[in-house]
């Protein structure tokens, strides 16, 4: 498995996390964390016109309990490997909320 260049880290006003997106899935869902710390998600939207990116933001906002405006894709807009910024939560809070969201499914 190739290691990517993004790492889960603390940002100035929040957290940044690497996300691997599978578009055109059967359901929107947070799958889990890969060995390298990348969050794996599936979205039903196709990777056309930013639809998959919007679906990723909506999915993460719901799972993290924050407004969509607090989440931004800062790198990888046209790739399945993305770097996502979350404003207002530190990395530990993001990890805990994502773990809880995975268990609620």
N, C-alpha and C positions, 0 to 999 in steps of 0.2 A: 504494500500500500504506500503510495507516494505521500510524503508529508507536505502539507501546504504551508504557505508563508504567513498565515494569520494565526494569532494566538489569543486565547481568552485573556483579557487584561482589564485593568482599571483605567478608566478615562478621566479627564479633568472633572467632568460633572456627572459621571456615571460609569458604564461598563461597555466594553466592546467584546463581541464574541463572533467566532467563525461559525458559519452556517452552511451546510450542504443541503441543497434543495432538490427534491424530485418533483418536477411538475407533472401535470396530467395524471395524478394519482386518483385512487378511488375515493379518498376522503382527505380532508385537511387534518393533519395530525403531527404531533411531535413524537418522533420515533425514539430518540434517545441520544446518548453521546457516544461518539466513536472513540477509539483508543487514544487518539491525539487530542481529544477535547472538543472536537467539532460537534456542534449540535446538528442532528439530522432531522429534517422535516419533510413532510409530503404535503403538496397542495393540489387541489383539483384543477386549478387554473392553468392554461397553457402558457408557455414562455413567449408570449406575443404581446407587444404593445405595453409591456410593464404589468400585465395582469398577474403573473406569478409573483412578482415583487410585491404588489399590493396585497396579495393573499398571504404572503409571508409576514408582512407587517401586521395585518389584521390578526393572524394566528398568534403571533408573539405578543401583541398587545393584550389579547384576551387572556393568554396563559400567564402573563406577568402582572395583569391587573393594572395596566397603565393606558393612557390615551395613545392612540395611533401616532399623534404628533411627537411623542417622546421616543419613537423608534425610527431610525433612519438607516437605510442601506448606504454605507459610505464607500464600499468597494465591491466590485463584482456584479454590477448591474446587469450585464449580459451573460453572466456565467452561472453555473450551478453552485460554485464556491463563492460565498459572499462574506463580507465583514459587516456586521450589524452593530450600530451604536444604540445604547439604551440610556437615556438621560434620567437621572433621579434615583437610580438603583446602583448599588455597588456590585461587583462580581459575585460575592457570596449570596446576596439577596436574589440576583438573577438565577443563580444555580439552584437555590432552594425552591424558588417559585416554579422553575421549569421541572424540577424533580416532582414537585407536588402535582403539577399539571399532567405529567406522564402517568401518575398513579390514579388520577381521577378518571382516566379513560376506560 
